[in-house]
């Protein structure tokens, strides 16, 4: 069974640009969460989607947004990139919102220059 | 709000030494508690979990007991191996015993030497 797949693995963008990251959950998993990992702030929850609806949201500005498609794949978008957005973005999937084990992808390393 | 505090690393041990990584938490209600491990260049893997007070999670020789009275979930292993070298994250979720909206500690890097 394939794991959580995130694309691309690495990305370099310029300040002010926007970026879209993709996450394909494990087959059959319907809940997808996104986390930002930085050396200064550690791992922080961005948002969670289930059945194409955002169910939970962390404390991030509106520049960070996401969506989920009918096949459970999810994308997150960051607009007007800032240097501080440089981070490893991790996606996690669970079968549903009541499950106690989240499976993480390898992440997308975003560098903003 | 919720928070998780882990001991600062790095922790350097010789192979076969005993490991303890301290974790304490602050949360409303009755959170579920987790330990995740991150190997170099990889995402997080669930190591063990406990969903209610006095539960003991265990996996691959690692153990942690959910102590509500001390709000702690310390990770222990009796004999570490070089392959255990990684970053360990303590985390909690206060959403109905699920793995949703996890709050993580800052991580503790473990290095095991021969």
Boltz contact constraints between the chains, C-beta under 6 A:
constraints:
  - contact:
      token1: [A, 42]
      token2: [B, 104]
      max_distance: 6.0
  - contact:
      token1: [A, 42]
      token2: [B, 106]
      max_distance: 6.0
  - contact:
      token1: [A, 43]
      token2: [B, 104]
      max_distance: 6.0
  - contact:
      token1: [A, 45]
      token2: [B, 101]
      max_distance: 6.0
  - contact:
      token1: [A, 48]
      token2: [B, 100]
      max_distance: 6.0
  - contact:
      token1: [A, 56]
      token2: [B, 101]
      max_distance: 6.0
  - contact:
      token1: [A, 90]
      token2: [B, 43]
      max_distance: 6.0
  - contact:
      token1: [A, 94]
      token2: [B, 99]
      max_distance: 6.0
  - contact:
      token1: [A, 97]
      token2: [B, 100]
      max_distance: 6.0
  - contact:
      token1: [A, 98]
      token2: [B, 98]
      max_distance: 6.0
  - contact:
      token1: [A, 100]
      token2: [B, 49]
      max_distance: 6.0
  - contact:
      token1: [A, 100]
      token2: [B, 99]
      max_distance: 6.0
  - contact:
      token1: [A, 101]
      token2: [B, 46]
      max_distance: 6.0
  - contact:
      token1: [A, 101]
      token2: [B, 99]
      max_distance: 6.0
  - contact:
      token1: [A, 102]
      token2: [B, 99]
      max_distance: 6.0
  - contact:
      token1: [A, 104]
      token2: [B, 43]
      max_distance: 6.0
  - contact:
      token1: [A, 104]
      token2: [B, 44]
      max_distance: 6.0
  - contact:
      token1: [A, 105]
      token2: [B, 43]
      max_distance: 6.0
  - contact:
      token1: [A, 106]
      token2: [B, 42]
      max_distance: 6.0
  - contact:
      token1: [A, 106]
      token2: [B, 43]
      max_distance: 6.0
  - contact:
      token1: [A, 107]
      token2: [B, 43]
      max_distance: 6.0
